Amino acid sequence: MKKNAYKENQISKRKEYPEKVFHGIFLLSALVSVLSVIAIIVFVFSKGLKPFFGDDAYSFLKFITGIKWDPGHDIYGVFYMIVGSVLATLGAIVLGVPIGLLTAVFIAELAPKRLVALIKPAIELLAGIPSVIYGAFGLGIIVPLINKVSPTGQGESLLAVICVLTIMVLPTIISLSEASIRAVPKSYREASYGLGASKIQTIFKSVVPAARSGILTATVLGIGRAIGETMAVMMIAGNNIGGLPTSIWSKIRPLTTNIAMEMGYASGRHQDMLFATGVILFLFIMVINITLIKLTGKLGEQGSRN
């Protein structure tokens, strides 16, 4: 009996050993993303906060409220970049969300299967196009068109950035919104039809409200894509060294573009200020994401209660 119990104990230990090994592997894999975020935060913040401390410290208030960036004269102001980034992202979302949502509704609820089989691959292809190609498209098509109607006589502008970013966020918004709409149970539609609602009324009164959590998630990811875009924006924004944008025809210099344009040759305080720009961008994105995620969660809870 003792021998049998000993053998069973050894067999169970042998079975538990691989499970413990795989459990450790899974745990390590899960920690990689967390450790990566921590490493990025520590590195960027240690470099970005350096110029605001010490004997030769630069005024943080001057940095955050300045409307001119001129490293040659030791002038570093990013407020006009923040404004440009916000306006470009806001414009792209204002245009992109309605277009993306209506497209998602059409694909999920209205379009015949043959047309869906044609549209969906096109959207997936749009998502896979490199950002530099979007920039080249904007520089070759959108900028000349804007140049013809702009009162300033220049095509590189906030409007050009908004147009390109709108196209770039569409695949994310369409794909996630469509998946959310398809996930709505059929009983919602049947109940709406049973009350005498038309198909369009059912879509916009029952289906879309039920899928609003997923639609807001798509919007959050779209905002992240828009505000973090660099290469395409750099080619069409104009990248002025100072001045707040006063209209959609004004040139802008987003935070991401500023870092990408100058990091390759910057050194000393100039380089540290670029990292400080990265800190502002990081905090800016974190605040937006946390706010929208909380809003999405609250709306999702309200939807489930209703």
Secondary structure, 3 states (H helix, E strand, C coil): CHHHHHHHHHHHHHHHHHHHHHHHHHHHHHHHHHHHHHHHHHHHHHHHCHHHCCCCCCCHHHHHHCCEEEHHHCEECCHHHHHHHHHHHHHHHHHHHHHHHHHHHHHHHHCCHHHHHHHHHHHHHHHHCCHHHHHHHHHHHHHHHHHHHCCCCCCCCHHHHHHHHHHHHHHHHHHHHHHHHHCCCHHHHHHHHHCCCCHHHHHHHHHHHHCHHHHHHHHHHHHHHHHHCCHHHHHHCECCCECCCCCCCCCECCHHHHHHHHCCCCCHHHHHHHHHHHHHHHHHHHHHHHHHHHHHHHHHHHHHHC
